[in-house]
Amino acid sequence: MPLPRIALHFDRLAGDLCYPIYLVHLAFMELIPGSQNVDYGLRVLAASAAVAIPLVFVVERSIEAWRHRTLTGGGPSSRGRLCPIVASLPIPHVIRSVWLSPRVRERPDTR
């Protein structure tokens, strides 16, 4: 049974917030006074999340949108195609097709 749409959105948001929270929590551990107990941990987590949420929505998603527009040339008609400038880069065709591919390619298990 597939997950409800809200669960998928929450899962993506939680995944997007993990690394920014990790990055800023050490700074808050130094800035917020207190001993290391549950109350202290919740204050650090709340402060870290308060900084991480704007980082994700303002900085990371803006950069991702810009990167997508740059690589594909923007617009709905260019879905999955590279911008002519990026396509003309002097990168060997094999590397370009793997490195800049819009879809993830399945790689065989080499174990």
N, C-alpha and C positions, 0 to 999 in steps of 0.2 A: 504494500500500500504506500503510495507516494506521500511525502510530507506536505502539510498545508503550506501555502505560499508564504504566510507570515513566519513560519518556522524557517524557511529558506532565507528570507530577508534577515531574520535575527542571526542566523548562522553566519551569513556573509558579513554582517556588521561586527559580530564578535571576532571573526577572523581578521577583519580589517583593523580592529582596535588593539589586537594583541601586541603587535610590535611597537606601535607608538606608546602604549602604556609601559611596556618594558623599557623603552628608551628614556622616558621622563621620570620613572618612579625612583631611580637612584638620587636624582636631584631633590626630589621631595623628601626622601628619607633624611637627607642632610638639612633641609630647610625647616621641616616640621619638628618641633621639639617633642620629646616624650620617650618613654621606654618602649621596648618592642613587645607590645601585647596586642590583643585583638582590636581594641579601640584605636591604637596607633596605626595598625595595618589598614583599618577601614578609612581613616583620615588620609593616609597616603594613597590608597586606591581611589578615593573620591577625587582628590586633587589631581591625580594622574589622569583619570578619566575626563575631568573637566578640561584639561589641556589637550588630551589625545583626540577627543571628538572633533574640535575645530581643526586640528591638524589633518585629520582624515578627510573631512568634508571640504575644507577650504584649500589646503595645499595638495594633498595626495590626489584627490579626484580631479582637481584642475590640471595638474601635471599629466595625469593619465589621459584626460580628454584632449589636451594639447598634443601629446605624443601620438594618440590615435589619429588626430586630424593631420599631423605632419606625415605620418607613415602612409596613410591611405589617401591623402589629398582632400579629405573631408567630404561631406555630402552623402546622401543615401545611394547614389548611383555608383560610388566608388567602393562599395562594401567588398572587402577582401582583396582589393587591388592596391598596389603600392603607388605612392606619389611618383611622378616621372623623375623628379630629382633624386629620390632615394633609389629608384629602379636603375638609374644610370650610374650609380656609384661604381667605382672600379673594384668591386668585390666579385670573386669568382662565382659563377652562377649557382653552383652547388651550395656554397656557404650562404649566399643570399637567400636561396629558397628555404633553407633550414632555419637560419637565424631570424629572418624577417617574415616568416610564414604567419598568416593570420590565424591559422588553426593549429592545434597541438597535434603533432604526429605521434602515433603509438610507436614505441621502440620495443623491439623484442627483448625478452629477458635473457641476458647473456651469462647467467650463472651456470 
